[in-house]
Amino acid sequence: MIEFRYDTQLLLDQYVSDGADPDDVADELVDEIREYIIENFKGDSMVVAGDTGEDENGEKAVVKLHYHTNEPWQVLEYCRSLGEIYDIVVEDMDRQSRSLKG
């Protein structure tokens, strides 16, 4: 049996205010997300990576999160409080495992 059932993945954009360094914002956001998740959610296999980008709305920090948990909706809700989340994937690894054993 899998202890943490849901493979939760997403991208998060946080636009930077005028004068802020997008690289610094991305680094701080990665640290903030990692620390908050460790302190508040049970899970494993966490990867949090940051980068920068720019689009029609301006410069932004971009974070990719990958985390195994039993409560993906709480992770999504938290990340949404930090910026725009998209490319969301929540896969039930227990179900995948059962179907492979078929």
TORKOL-4160 file (C-alpha; in steps of 0.2 Angstrom, whole numbers, padded with zeros to 4 digits, m for minus):
102
<pt num="1" X="0000" Y="0000" Z="0000"/>
<pt num="2" X="0006" Y="0018" Z="m0004"/>
<pt num="3" X="0007" Y="0029" Z="0011"/>
<pt num="4" X="0005" Y="0045" Z="0002"/>
<pt num="5" X="m0007" Y="0042" Z="m0012"/>
<pt num="6" X="m0008" Y="0057" Z="m0023"/>
<pt num="7" X="0006" Y="0063" Z="m0034"/>
<pt num="8" X="0002" Y="0082" Z="m0035"/>
<pt num="9" X="0011" Y="0093" Z="m0048"/>
<pt num="10" X="0008" Y="0111" Z="m0053"/>
<pt num="11" X="0016" Y="0127" Z="m0059"/>
<pt num="12" X="0014" Y="0143" Z="m0050"/>
<pt num="13" X="0017" Y="0161" Z="m0056"/>
<pt num="14" X="0019" Y="0176" Z="m0045"/>
<pt num="15" X="0021" Y="0192" Z="m0053"/>
<pt num="16" X="0035" Y="0204" Z="m0046"/>
<pt num="17" X="0032" Y="0222" Z="m0041"/>
<pt num="18" X="0042" Y="0236" Z="m0049"/>
<pt num="19" X="0060" Y="0236" Z="m0044"/>
<pt num="20" X="0060" Y="0218" Z="m0036"/>
<pt num="21" X="0072" Y="0206" Z="m0043"/>
<pt num="22" X="0063" Y="0191" Z="m0051"/>
<pt num="23" X="0077" Y="0179" Z="m0046"/>
<pt num="24" X="0076" Y="0184" Z="m0028"/>
<pt num="25" X="0057" Y="0182" Z="m0028"/>
<pt num="26" X="0058" Y="0165" Z="m0035"/>
<pt num="27" X="0071" Y="0159" Z="m0023"/>
<pt num="28" X="0061" Y="0166" Z="m0008"/>
<pt num="29" X="0045" Y="0158" Z="m0015"/>
<pt num="30" X="0054" Y="0141" Z="m0017"/>
<pt num="31" X="0060" Y="0142" Z="0001"/>
<pt num="32" X="0043" Y="0148" Z="0008"/>
<pt num="33" X="0033" Y="0134" Z="m0001"/>
<pt num="34" X="0046" Y="0121" Z="0005"/>
<pt num="35" X="0045" Y="0126" Z="0023"/>
<pt num="36" X="0026" Y="0129" Z="0024"/>
<pt num="37" X="0023" Y="0112" Z="0016"/>
<pt num="38" X="0035" Y="0103" Z="0027"/>
<pt num="39" X="0027" Y="0111" Z="0043"/>
<pt num="40" X="0009" Y="0109" Z="0038"/>
<pt num="41" X="0006" Y="0094" Z="0027"/>
<pt num="42" X="0011" Y="0076" Z="0028"/>
<pt num="43" X="0019" Y="0069" Z="0012"/>
<pt num="44" X="0035" Y="0064" Z="0004"/>
<pt num="45" X="0045" Y="0065" Z="m0012"/>
<pt num="46" X="0044" Y="0084" Z="m0013"/>
<pt num="47" X="0053" Y="0094" Z="m0027"/>
<pt num="48" X="0051" Y="0113" Z="m0027"/>
<pt num="49" X="0061" Y="0122" Z="m0041"/>
<pt num="50" X="0060" Y="0140" Z="m0046"/>
<pt num="51" X="0064" Y="0151" Z="m0061"/>
<pt num="52" X="0059" Y="0167" Z="m0069"/>
<pt num="53" X="0049" Y="0172" Z="m0084"/>
<pt num="54" X="0040" Y="0187" Z="m0092"/>
<pt num="55" X="0024" Y="0188" Z="m0101"/>
<pt num="56" X="0011" Y="0201" Z="m0106"/>
<pt num="57" X="0007" Y="0204" Z="m0087"/>
<pt num="58" X="0026" Y="0207" Z="m0083"/>
<pt num="59" X="0040" Y="0199" Z="m0074"/>
<pt num="60" X="0036" Y="0184" Z="m0064"/>
<pt num="61" X="0044" Y="0170" Z="m0052"/>
<pt num="62" X="0039" Y="0153" Z="m0058"/>
<pt num="63" X="0039" Y="0138" Z="m0047"/>
<pt num="64" X="0036" Y="0120" Z="m0051"/>
<pt num="65" X="0030" Y="0109" Z="m0037"/>
<pt num="66" X="0030" Y="0090" Z="m0036"/>
<pt num="67" X="0023" Y="0082" Z="m0020"/>
<pt num="68" X="0016" Y="0066" Z="m0014"/>
<pt num="69" X="0002" Y="0068" Z="m0001"/>
<pt num="70" X="m0015" Y="0062" Z="0004"/>
<pt num="71" X="m0023" Y="0079" Z="0004"/>
<pt num="72" X="m0019" Y="0087" Z="m0013"/>
<pt num="73" X="m0033" Y="0100" Z="m0012"/>
<pt num="74" X="m0025" Y="0108" Z="0003"/>
<pt num="75" X="m0008" Y="0110" Z="m0006"/>
<pt num="76" X="m0018" Y="0117" Z="m0021"/>
<pt num="77" X="m0027" Y="0129" Z="m0010"/>
<pt num="78" X="m0011" Y="0135" Z="m0001"/>
<pt num="79" X="m0002" Y="0137" Z="m0018"/>
<pt num="80" X="m0016" Y="0147" Z="m0025"/>
<pt num="81" X="m0015" Y="0159" Z="m0011"/>
<pt num="82" X="0003" Y="0163" Z="m0017"/>
<pt num="83" X="m0001" Y="0166" Z="m0035"/>
<pt num="84" X="m0009" Y="0159" Z="m0051"/>
<pt num="85" X="m0008" Y="0140" Z="m0052"/>
<pt num="86" X="m0009" Y="0130" Z="m0068"/>
<pt num="87" X="m0004" Y="0114" Z="m0077"/>
<pt num="88" X="m0011" Y="0105" Z="m0062"/>
<pt num="89" X="m0010" Y="0086" Z="m0061"/>
<pt num="90" X="m0016" Y="0075" Z="m0047"/>
<pt num="91" X="m0013" Y="0057" Z="m0050"/>
<pt num="92" X="m0019" Y="0043" Z="m0039"/>
<pt num="93" X="m0004" Y="0032" Z="m0037"/>
<pt num="94" X="m0013" Y="0018" Z="m0028"/>
<pt num="95" X="m0026" Y="0016" Z="m0042"/>
<pt num="96" X="m0011" Y="0016" Z="m0055"/>
<pt num="97" X="m0003" Y="0002" Z="m0045"/>
<pt num="98" X="m0019" Y="m0008" Z="m0044"/>
<pt num="99" X="m0022" Y="m0007" Z="m0063"/>
<pt num="100" X="m0004" Y="m0012" Z="m0066"/>
<pt num="101" X="m0007" Y="m0028" Z="m0056"/>
<pt num="102" X="m0023" Y="m0030" Z="m0066"/>
